[in-house]
Amino acid sequence: MKDSVLHFYDELADNYHLLFVDWHEAILRQGELLHKVIQSKLNLSCTNNTTLLDCSCGIGTQAIGMAKSGYKVTATDISEVSVKRAAKEAARYGVNINFGVADFCSLNKDVLGQFNIVLSADNAIPHLLTDEELVKAFHNMHKKLLQNGLLILTIRDYDALIKEKITSTQPTILDDGNRIVFQVYDWAQDDKTYTVNQFILQVINEEWQTKHYSTKYRALLRHELNTVLEATGFVDVEWHFSSQTGYYQPILTARKD
């Protein structure tokens, strides 16, 4: 499974920004909204000395946003290709981020130090398809947090998605009709996992070109995540929904007691 996820993000890294209406605006907006949620949980008067590990940084969407909000950011990802691009983008934005390559399940070995905050955004956690993988990942995240540190995750609303069992998303038409982005979902017979087929159609040199990427996810329900988090030593587990936060996905927070 690790190899297929790695292949997905390695292949997508150069074009990941095309999934957004405006990736640069998303960096700033997501950083601001995540900061507000963190502020509500930690009551920070100043972020300059607040350390944050983004352990699924991708091409840097949240890591750059959090660095611009004043956090001392370390950012890791399983995809070295994505991390290399993230480092280039961070330099372009003029922010100092410590980048590295690491798996969720080996953070304690691969990443030095402990942090006030551990972040995983953009539906990365559901790549872990079994409870055993979740337990291992959350144990590693728990070890990376300082006492009373905050875990913050963002994932799709699977409690709603599993009821609807949608098979595709509505196409998003961008760049005056020259870019179209959509997903097709292939649900497994267990009704708990599905393959996402990500399509990007784009006019290049007056011709339509199609890019296709696929990866597998687990439709993680809220009570399932809550149970595993509590079993791995987290407390004060709380869900924050888009209607409250303005963020595009539900946000989960939990503390290391």
C-alpha positions as CSV (number, residue, x, y, z in Angstrom):
1,M,0.0,0.0,0.0
2,K,2.8,2.4,0.9
3,D,4.3,2.0,-2.6
4,S,1.0,2.8,-4.4
5,V,0.5,5.9,-2.2
6,L,4.1,7.0,-2.9
7,H,3.6,6.5,-6.6
8,F,0.4,8.6,-6.5
9,Y,2.0,11.6,-4.9
10,D,5.2,11.3,-6.8
11,E,3.3,11.4,-10.1
12,L,0.9,14.2,-8.9
13,A,3.5,16.5,-7.4
14,D,4.2,18.7,-10.5
15,N,0.4,19.2,-11.1
16,Y,-1.0,19.2,-7.5
17,H,-1.6,23.0,-7.6
18,L,-4.0,22.4,-10.6
19,L,-6.5,20.8,-8.2
20,F,-7.2,24.2,-6.7
21,V,-9.1,27.2,-8.1
22,D,-6.1,29.3,-6.9
23,W,-3.4,27.4,-5.0
24,H,-1.7,30.5,-3.8
25,E,-4.9,31.9,-2.3
26,A,-5.5,28.5,-0.7
27,I,-2.1,28.6,1.0
28,L,-2.9,31.9,2.8
29,R,-6.6,31.1,3.5
30,Q,-6.0,27.6,4.9
31,G,-3.1,28.9,7.1
32,E,-5.4,31.6,8.5
33,L,-8.3,29.2,9.2
34,L,-6.1,26.5,10.8
35,H,-4.5,29.2,12.9
36,K,-7.9,30.2,14.3
37,V,-8.7,26.6,15.2
38,I,-5.3,26.2,16.9
39,Q,-5.8,29.5,18.7
40,S,-9.1,28.3,20.1
41,K,-7.5,25.2,21.5
42,L,-4.1,26.6,22.7
43,N,-4.9,30.3,23.3
44,L,-1.6,31.4,21.9
45,S,-0.6,35.0,22.5
46,C,2.3,34.7,20.0
47,T,3.1,31.9,17.5
48,N,6.8,32.8,17.0
49,N,8.1,30.1,19.4
50,T,5.3,27.6,18.7
51,T,6.7,24.5,16.9
52,L,4.6,22.6,14.4
53,L,5.2,19.4,12.5
54,D,3.2,19.0,9.3
55,C,3.7,15.3,8.8
56,S,1.9,15.0,5.4
57,C,3.1,18.3,3.8
58,G,2.7,17.4,0.1
59,I,3.9,20.4,-1.9
60,G,3.6,22.7,1.1
61,T,0.0,24.0,1.0
62,Q,-0.5,24.1,4.8
63,A,3.2,24.1,5.9
64,I,3.8,27.4,4.0
65,G,0.6,28.9,5.3
66,M,1.4,28.0,8.9
67,A,5.0,29.4,8.5
68,K,3.5,32.6,7.1
69,S,1.3,32.7,10.2
70,G,4.4,32.7,12.4
71,Y,4.9,29.1,13.4
72,K,8.3,27.3,13.5
73,V,7.5,24.6,10.9
74,T,9.0,21.2,10.3
75,A,7.4,19.5,7.3
76,T,7.7,15.9,6.2
77,D,6.0,13.6,3.6
78,I,6.3,10.1,2.3
79,S,7.0,11.5,-1.2
80,E,10.4,12.9,-1.7
81,V,9.3,14.4,-5.0
82,S,6.6,16.4,-3.2
83,V,9.0,17.5,-0.5
84,K,11.5,18.8,-3.1
85,R,8.8,20.9,-4.7
86,A,7.5,22.1,-1.3
87,A,11.0,23.3,-0.5
88,K,11.2,25.3,-3.7
89,E,7.8,26.8,-3.1
90,A,8.7,27.7,0.5
91,A,11.8,29.5,-0.8
92,R,9.7,31.4,-3.3
93,Y,7.4,32.5,-0.4
94,G,10.4,33.5,1.7
95,V,9.6,31.3,4.7
96,N,12.0,29.1,6.6
97,I,10.8,25.5,6.9
98,N,12.8,22.4,7.9
99,F,11.8,19.7,5.3
100,G,12.4,16.0,5.4
101,V,11.0,12.6,4.1
102,A,9.2,10.5,6.6
103,D,6.3,8.0,6.9
104,F,3.5,8.4,9.4
105,C,4.4,5.1,11.0
106,S,8.1,6.0,11.6
107,L,7.9,9.7,12.6
108,N,9.5,9.0,16.0
109,K,12.5,7.5,14.3
110,D,12.7,9.8,11.3
111,V,12.0,13.2,12.9
112,L,14.1,14.8,15.6
113,G,12.5,16.6,18.6
114,Q,9.0,17.2,19.9
115,F,6.5,19.8,18.9
116,N,3.6,21.9,20.2
117,I,1.5,20.9,17.3
118,V,1.4,17.9,14.9
119,L,-0.7,18.5,11.7
120,S,-1.9,16.2,9.0
121,A,-4.3,17.8,6.4
122,D,-5.9,17.2,3.1
123,N,-7.3,13.7,3.8
124,A,-3.9,12.0,4.2
125,I,-4.8,9.9,7.3
126,P,-7.4,7.7,5.3
127,H,-4.5,6.3,3.3
128,L,-4.0,4.1,6.4
129,L,-6.4,1.2,5.5
130,T,-6.3,-0.8,8.8
131,D,-6.7,-0.1,12.5
132,E,-3.1,-1.5,13.0
133,E,-1.7,1.2,10.6
134,L,-3.8,3.9,12.4
135,V,-2.6,2.8,15.8
136,K,1.0,2.8,14.7
137,A,0.7,6.2,13.1
138,F,-1.1,7.8,16.0
139,H,1.5,6.3,18.5
140,N,4.2,8.0,16.4
141,M,2.3,11.3,16.3
142,H,1.7,11.1,20.1
143,K,5.5,10.7,20.7
144,K,6.2,13.7,18.5
145,L,4.0,16.0,20.7
146,L,5.1,17.8,23.8
147,Q,3.0,17.4,26.9
148,N,-0.4,19.1,26.3
149,G,0.5,19.4,22.6
150,L,-2.2,19.5,20.0
151,L,-2.9,17.1,17.2
152,I,-4.9,18.6,14.3
153,L,-6.2,16.5,11.3
154,T,-8.4,17.4,8.4
155,I,-10.3,14.7,6.4
156,R,-13.3,14.3,4.2
157,D,-16.7,14.0,5.9
158,Y,-17.0,10.2,5.5
159,D,-20.0,10.0,7.8
160,A,-21.9,11.8,5.0
161,L,-20.0,10.3,2.1
162,I,-20.6,6.7,3.1
163,K,-24.4,7.3,3.2
164,E,-24.5,8.9,-0.3
165,K,-21.9,6.5,-1.8
166,I,-21.3,9.0,-4.6
167,T,-19.4,7.7,-7.6
168,S,-18.0,11.0,-8.9
169,T,-17.6,14.6,-8.1
170,Q,-19.1,17.5,-10.2
171,P,-16.4,18.7,-12.7
172,T,-14.8,22.0,-11.7
173,I,-14.3,24.2,-14.8
174,L,-11.4,26.6,-14.4
175,D,-9.2,29.0,-16.4
176,D,-12.0,30.2,-18.7
177,G,-12.9,26.6,-19.6
178,N,-9.3,25.5,-20.3
179,R,-9.0,23.3,-17.2
180,I,-11.4,20.7,-15.8
181,V,-10.9,18.8,-12.6
182,F,-13.0,16.0,-11.2
183,Q,-12.8,12.6,-9.4
184,V,-14.3,9.2,-10.0
185,Y,-14.8,6.8,-7.0
186,D,-14.6,3.0,-7.3
187,W,-16.0,1.5,-4.1
188,A,-14.7,-1.9,-3.0
189,Q,-17.1,-4.6,-2.1
190,D,-16.4,-4.1,1.6
191,D,-18.0,-0.6,1.3
192,K,-15.2,0.7,3.6
193,T,-12.5,1.4,1.0
194,Y,-12.5,3.1,-2.4
195,T,-10.1,4.1,-5.2
196,V,-10.0,7.7,-6.2
197,N,-9.4,8.4,-9.9
198,Q,-8.2,12.0,-10.1
199,F,-8.6,13.5,-13.6
200,I,-7.1,16.8,-14.7
201,L,-8.1,17.9,-18.3
202,Q,-6.2,20.9,-19.6
203,V,-5.7,22.8,-22.9
204,I,-2.0,22.8,-23.7
205,N,-0.8,24.2,-27.0
206,E,-4.4,24.4,-28.2
207,E,-5.0,20.6,-27.6
208,W,-6.8,18.9,-24.7
209,Q,-4.6,16.7,-22.5
210,T,-5.8,14.4,-19.8
211,K,-3.9,13.4,-16.7
212,H,-5.1,10.5,-14.5
213,Y,-3.9,9.6,-11.0
214,S,-5.3,6.9,-8.7
215,T,-4.9,5.9,-5.1
216,K,-6.9,4.1,-2.4
217,Y,-8.6,5.4,0.7
218,R,-10.5,4.1,3.7
219,A,-13.8,5.8,4.5
220,L,-12.9,6.6,8.1
221,L,-16.0,7.4,10.2
222,R,-15.7,9.8,13.1
223,H,-16.4,7.2,15.8
224,E,-13.6,5.0,14.4
225,L,-11.1,7.8,14.5
226,N,-12.2,8.8,18.0
227,T,-11.8,5.2,19.3
228,V,-8.3,4.8,17.9
229,L,-7.1,8.2,19.1
230,E,-8.3,7.5,22.6
231,A,-6.7,4.1,22.6
232,T,-3.4,5.7,21.7
233,G,-3.4,8.2,24.6
234,F,-5.1,11.3,23.1
235,V,-7.7,13.2,25.1
236,D,-10.1,16.1,24.4
237,V,-11.0,14.8,21.0
238,E,-13.2,17.3,19.2
239,W,-14.6,17.8,15.7
240,H,-14.9,21.2,14.1
241,F,-17.1,21.4,11.0
242,S,-16.9,23.7,8.0
243,S,-20.0,25.6,9.1
244,Q,-18.0,26.7,12.2
245,T,-14.5,27.1,10.7
246,G,-14.9,28.0,7.1
247,Y,-12.4,25.3,6.3
248,Y,-13.2,23.0,3.3
249,Q,-13.0,19.8,5.4
250,P,-13.9,18.7,8.9
251,I,-11.1,19.3,11.3
252,L,-10.3,17.0,14.3
253,T,-8.3,18.2,17.3
254,A,-7.0,16.2,20.2
255,R,-4.4,16.7,22.9
256,K,-1.6,14.7,24.4
257,D,-2.4,14.5,28.1
